[in-house]
């Protein structure tokens, strides 16, 4: 199992560094990332939200293999 073989992973970088290539995991909606934002405004600031960033060689229990139908 690897993120770069999972339906939810989208690469960010075009460099050919297979194991350390970063990508976003789209298994779930974005999460808030920046604790420096004013809490009352953070939910409306798009810069405070992001998809988890994971390496191509990572994986988690939500892994779903890429299929031809995906
Ligand atoms: S973190 Fe899990 S769900 Fe997300 S791309 Fe990697 S294996 Fe898939």
Backbone and ligand atoms as CSV (ligand in chain L), in Angstrom:
chain,resi,resn,atom,element,x,y,z
A,1,UNK,N,N,0.838,-1.195,0.000
A,1,UNK,CA,C,0.000,0.000,0.000
A,1,UNK,C,C,0.873,1.245,0.000
A,2,UNK,N,N,0.540,2.196,-0.862
A,2,UNK,CA,C,1.231,3.485,-0.952
A,2,UNK,C,C,0.202,4.528,-1.369
A,3,UNK,N,N,0.409,5.785,-0.902
A,3,UNK,CA,C,-0.509,6.858,-1.288
A,3,UNK,C,C,-0.554,7.044,-2.807
A,4,UNK,N,N,0.584,6.900,-3.491
A,4,UNK,CA,C,0.564,7.109,-4.941
A,4,UNK,C,C,-0.112,5.976,-5.696
A,5,UNK,N,N,-0.618,4.987,-4.974
A,5,UNK,CA,C,-1.400,3.919,-5.588
A,5,UNK,C,C,-2.830,3.931,-5.058
A,6,UNK,N,N,-3.204,5.039,-4.410
A,6,UNK,CA,C,-4.517,5.181,-3.767
A,6,UNK,C,C,-5.392,6.134,-4.586
A,7,UNK,N,N,-6.666,5.866,-4.648
A,7,UNK,CA,C,-7.612,6.700,-5.414
A,7,UNK,C,C,-7.691,8.124,-4.895
A,8,UNK,N,N,-7.339,8.353,-3.645
A,8,UNK,CA,C,-7.545,9.664,-3.033
A,8,UNK,C,C,-6.340,10.588,-3.127
A,9,UNK,N,N,-5.268,10.127,-3.674
A,9,UNK,CA,C,-4.024,10.914,-3.706
A,9,UNK,C,C,-3.876,11.674,-5.018
A,10,UNK,N,N,-3.448,12.951,-4.910
A,10,UNK,CA,C,-3.164,13.761,-6.095
A,10,UNK,C,C,-1.793,14.397,-5.926
A,11,UNK,N,N,-0.889,14.127,-6.843
A,11,UNK,CA,C,0.472,14.628,-6.732
A,11,UNK,C,C,0.513,16.142,-6.880
A,12,UNK,N,N,1.490,16.757,-6.214
A,12,UNK,CA,C,1.677,18.198,-6.283
A,12,UNK,C,C,2.916,18.569,-7.062
A,13,UNK,N,N,3.844,17.665,-7.149
A,13,UNK,CA,C,5.155,17.971,-7.681
A,13,UNK,C,C,5.418,17.116,-8.914
A,14,UNK,N,N,6.104,17.682,-9.890
A,14,UNK,CA,C,6.392,16.921,-11.104
A,14,UNK,C,C,7.787,16.302,-11.083
A,15,UNK,N,N,8.547,16.567,-10.027
A,15,UNK,CA,C,9.881,15.974,-9.953
A,15,UNK,C,C,9.759,14.460,-9.793
A,16,UNK,N,N,10.717,13.767,-10.309
A,16,UNK,CA,C,10.668,12.316,-10.254
A,16,UNK,C,C,11.427,11.798,-9.035
A,17,UNK,N,N,10.821,11.950,-7.890
A,17,UNK,CA,C,11.383,11.439,-6.637
A,17,UNK,C,C,10.297,10.560,-6.020
A,18,UNK,N,N,10.163,9.366,-6.503
A,18,UNK,CA,C,8.977,8.560,-6.207
A,18,UNK,C,C,8.546,8.494,-4.739
A,19,UNK,N,N,9.454,8.177,-3.847
A,19,UNK,CA,C,9.030,7.981,-2.463
A,19,UNK,C,C,8.729,9.279,-1.724
A,20,UNK,N,N,9.409,10.373,-2.113
A,20,UNK,CA,C,9.237,11.627,-1.379
A,20,UNK,C,C,8.406,12.652,-2.144
A,21,UNK,N,N,7.735,12.244,-3.189
A,21,UNK,CA,C,6.892,13.163,-3.941
A,21,UNK,C,C,5.661,13.516,-3.091
A,22,UNK,N,N,5.422,14.826,-2.861
A,22,UNK,CA,C,4.281,15.192,-2.042
A,22,UNK,C,C,2.977,15.186,-2.835
A,23,UNK,N,N,1.894,14.946,-2.132
A,23,UNK,CA,C,0.568,14.989,-2.745
A,23,UNK,C,C,-0.480,15.245,-1.698
A,24,UNK,N,N,-1.649,15.643,-2.157
A,24,UNK,CA,C,-2.761,15.868,-1.244
A,24,UNK,C,C,-3.625,14.622,-1.155
A,25,UNK,N,N,-4.086,14.331,0.044
A,25,UNK,CA,C,-5.038,13.250,0.255
A,25,UNK,C,C,-6.445,13.851,0.239
A,26,UNK,N,N,-7.302,13.334,-0.637
A,26,UNK,CA,C,-8.670,13.848,-0.774
A,26,UNK,C,C,-9.705,12.875,-0.220
A,27,UNK,N,N,-9.283,12.051,0.708
A,27,UNK,CA,C,-10.238,11.096,1.287
A,27,UNK,C,C,-11.355,11.819,2.034
A,28,UNK,N,N,-10.996,12.904,2.707
A,28,UNK,CA,C,-11.982,13.664,3.490
A,28,UNK,C,C,-11.875,15.142,3.138
A,29,UNK,N,N,-12.851,15.971,3.544
A,29,UNK,CA,C,-12.793,17.403,3.259
A,29,UNK,C,C,-11.560,18.042,3.904
A,30,UNK,N,N,-11.202,19.246,3.444
A,30,UNK,CA,C,-10.053,19.944,4.026
A,30,UNK,C,C,-10.231,20.156,5.532
A,31,UNK,N,N,-9.112,20.325,6.190
A,31,UNK,CA,C,-9.112,20.590,7.626
A,31,UNK,C,C,-8.429,21.927,7.873
A,32,UNK,N,N,-8.724,22.543,9.004
A,32,UNK,CA,C,-8.063,23.795,9.337
A,32,UNK,C,C,-6.625,23.501,9.740
A,33,UNK,N,N,-5.733,24.394,9.319
A,33,UNK,CA,C,-4.311,24.113,9.518
A,33,UNK,C,C,-3.567,25.214,10.243
A,34,UNK,N,N,-4.046,26.420,10.172
A,34,UNK,CA,C,-3.277,27.552,10.681
A,34,UNK,C,C,-3.865,28.057,11.994
A,35,UNK,N,N,-3.206,27.757,13.078
A,35,UNK,CA,C,-3.706,28.184,14.377
A,35,UNK,C,C,-3.445,29.658,14.630
A,36,UNK,N,N,-2.720,30.328,13.718
A,36,UNK,CA,C,-2.442,31.739,13.865
A,36,UNK,C,C,-3.613,32.623,13.473
A,37,UNK,N,N,-4.639,32.048,12.856
A,37,UNK,CA,C,-5.792,32.840,12.462
A,37,UNK,C,C,-6.677,33.138,13.663
A,38,UNK,N,N,-7.326,34.275,13.591
A,38,UNK,CA,C,-8.338,34.623,14.578
A,38,UNK,C,C,-9.438,33.568,14.492
A,39,UNK,N,N,-9.713,32.904,15.569
A,39,UNK,CA,C,-10.666,31.795,15.566
A,39,UNK,C,C,-12.022,32.182,14.985
A,40,UNK,N,N,-12.466,33.396,15.218
A,40,UNK,CA,C,-13.787,33.790,14.738
A,40,UNK,C,C,-13.813,33.947,13.216
A,41,UNK,N,N,-12.665,34.175,12.592
A,41,UNK,CA,C,-12.610,34.368,11.140
A,41,UNK,C,C,-12.005,33.178,10.395
A,42,UNK,N,N,-11.374,32.256,11.095
A,42,UNK,CA,C,-10.628,31.184,10.445
A,42,UNK,C,C,-11.492,30.338,9.518
A,43,UNK,N,N,-12.713,30.047,9.885
A,43,UNK,CA,C,-13.553,29.179,9.058
A,43,UNK,C,C,-13.901,29.813,7.720
A,44,UNK,N,N,-13.838,31.133,7.619
A,44,UNK,CA,C,-14.181,31.800,6.365
A,44,UNK,C,C,-12.954,32.168,5.548
A,45,UNK,N,N,-11.769,31.870,6.062
A,45,UNK,CA,C,-10.518,32.189,5.374
A,45,UNK,C,C,-10.013,30.931,4.658
A,46,UNK,N,N,-10.058,30.949,3.327
A,46,UNK,CA,C,-9.669,29.755,2.567
A,46,UNK,C,C,-8.210,29.360,2.829
A,47,UNK,N,N,-7.373,30.324,3.195
A,47,UNK,CA,C,-5.965,30.028,3.460
A,47,UNK,C,C,-5.776,29.192,4.719
A,48,UNK,N,N,-6.805,29.116,5.537
A,48,UNK,CA,C,-6.698,28.366,6.784
A,48,UNK,C,C,-7.107,26.901,6.619
A,49,UNK,N,N,-7.475,26.505,5.387
A,49,UNK,CA,C,-7.948,25.136,5.141
A,49,UNK,C,C,-7.032,24.439,4.146
A,50,UNK,N,N,-6.836,23.143,4.318
A,50,UNK,CA,C,-6.003,22.395,3.378
A,50,UNK,C,C,-6.324,20.909,3.456
A,51,UNK,N,N,-6.041,20.230,2.347
A,51,UNK,CA,C,-6.093,18.774,2.366
A,51,UNK,C,C,-4.790,18.282,2.988
A,52,UNK,N,N,-4.806,17.163,3.683
A,52,UNK,CA,C,-3.568,16.647,4.271
A,52,UNK,C,C,-2.509,16.417,3.194
A,53,UNK,N,N,-1.284,16.773,3.507
A,53,UNK,CA,C,-0.158,16.606,2.589
A,53,UNK,C,C,0.609,15.354,2.994
A,54,UNK,N,N,0.729,14.425,2.078
A,54,UNK,CA,C,1.388,13.151,2.400
A,54,UNK,C,C,2.338,12.758,1.280
A,55,UNK,N,N,3.393,12.048,1.622
A,55,UNK,CA,C,4.353,11.568,0.634
A,55,UNK,C,C,3.784,10.394,-0.157
A,56,UNK,N,N,4.297,10.220,-1.347
A,56,UNK,CA,C,3.880,9.112,-2.204
A,56,UNK,C,C,4.044,7.762,-1.512
A,57,UNK,N,N,5.058,7.631,-0.683
A,57,UNK,CA,C,5.361,6.346,-0.052
A,57,UNK,C,C,4.594,6.117,1.242
A,58,UNK,N,N,3.769,7.118,1.660
A,58,UNK,CA,C,3.001,6.941,2.892
A,58,UNK,C,C,1.745,6.110,2.607
A,59,UNK,N,N,0.992,5.817,3.632
A,59,UNK,CA,C,-0.299,5.159,3.465
A,59,UNK,C,C,-1.047,5.245,4.787
A,60,UNK,N,N,-2.352,4.955,4.771
A,60,UNK,CA,C,-3.133,4.908,6.008
A,60,UNK,C,C,-4.213,3.837,5.859
A,61,UNK,N,N,-5.000,3.677,6.900
A,61,UNK,CA,C,-6.030,2.640,6.916
A,61,UNK,C,C,-7.194,2.902,5.982
A,62,UNK,N,N,-7.255,4.089,5.372
A,62,UNK,CA,C,-8.321,4.408,4.410
A,62,UNK,C,C,-7.892,4.115,2.970
A,63,UNK,N,N,-6.723,3.520,2.805
A,63,UNK,CA,C,-6.215,3.223,1.459
A,63,UNK,C,C,-7.259,2.517,0.606
A,64,UNK,N,N,-7.380,2.999,-0.661
A,64,UNK,CA,C,-8.266,2.351,-1.626
A,64,UNK,C,C,-7.525,2.294,-2.959
A,65,UNK,N,N,-7.241,1.115,-3.394
A,65,UNK,CA,C,-6.429,0.942,-4.592
A,65,UNK,C,C,-7.078,1.571,-5.823
A,66,UNK,N,N,-6.229,2.145,-6.683
A,66,UNK,CA,C,-6.695,2.699,-7.956
A,66,UNK,C,C,-7.199,1.556,-8.827
A,67,UNK,N,N,-8.368,1.781,-9.413
A,67,UNK,CA,C,-8.911,0.787,-10.345
A,67,UNK,C,C,-9.156,1.462,-11.685
A,68,UNK,N,N,-9.406,0.717,-12.685
A,68,UNK,CA,C,-9.668,1.292,-14.005
A,68,UNK,C,C,-10.954,2.115,-14.009
A,69,UNK,N,N,-11.886,1.843,-13.082
A,69,UNK,CA,C,-13.149,2.568,-13.014
A,69,UNK,C,C,-12.991,3.907,-12.318
A,70,UNK,N,N,-11.880,4.111,-11.562
A,70,UNK,CA,C,-11.726,5.332,-10.751
A,70,UNK,C,C,-11.421,6.528,-11.612
L,1,LIG,S1,S,-3.436,9.005,3.418
L,1,LIG,FE1,FE,-4.661,7.130,3.176
L,1,LIG,S2,S,-6.522,7.721,2.048
L,1,LIG,FE2,FE,-5.019,9.370,1.827
L,1,LIG,S3,S,-3.976,8.955,-0.121
L,1,LIG,FE3,FE,-2.760,8.002,1.528
L,1,LIG,S4,S,-3.505,5.881,1.708
L,1,LIG,FE4,FE,-5.023,7.067,0.530
